[in-house]
Amino acid sequence: IGRIKSRAGSHDNIPRREIDASAFSYSKSFPKPDPHHFVKAREGNGGTMIPKPKPVLTTAEIAQNRVKNKQSKLLTHPAFCARPNPPNTELRRFYERGDLPIQIDHGGVANRLEGGNPKAGLPPLPAFFFDGLREQELPYSFVAEQGVMDMLEAGAHKVLPVIPQLIIPIKTALNTREKGVIVKVLKILQALVNCDVAVSGGAGLIGQALVPYYRQILPVLNIFINKNDNLGDGFDYGQRKRVNLGELIIQTLEQLEVHGGEDAFINIKYLVPTYQSVVIY
């Protein structure tokens, strides 16, 4: 792990477009004329201004040309492309060294985590569990997601003081722009905002504590907010799995606004201009 030098969520693998120097000066650059490009016999207009009719292509030929001239998504839509996600998370380091006092219980219905000695000296909601949210390989991805969920359920009253430690892992996971990672982080954000509301005597302050960190979390959500599945009149039989990125982003923003206090909407609107309020003032 220590030999991995690439940084998660970096833009190193995104190809750069050539800079047009004429856009920053008064001189315009012209391409050098090609000596082999000239009008040959039976290629001109025959002394008229009427150009020759272009050949009519069939549907198959049009599709073939489209496939032939198709450019990489990195060049056409670089904002939506996945970024590097190296396997060097703190969760992987702790898990491989055997420092986590937990084990996976492979149950008949669903897996769960067992163990967790309260005297092990681990801090409540350690940041390396959130750092492991960008893992996509088992068992690290399951340990990270299930460990965060279990800690939010068992230690909801201890979440508020450690909110600043969780922002950078959440931002790093979102910056990978991997659909599966973003879906996982959005579900965690919803559980994070609602964890102290469900507890008896909870003041619901986690949503308000996240407002100053919207600038680190919401820019990636603004990119994928319109990424919905266009099924026409079909049925989405996997709707219960909640993997539709666009709908999940809108639900997360609504939860942030509801629990974020009076300053939440204006901060969300600043970073996600297409968002509409769901709170009646």
Disulfide bonds with the S-S distance in Angstrom:
none
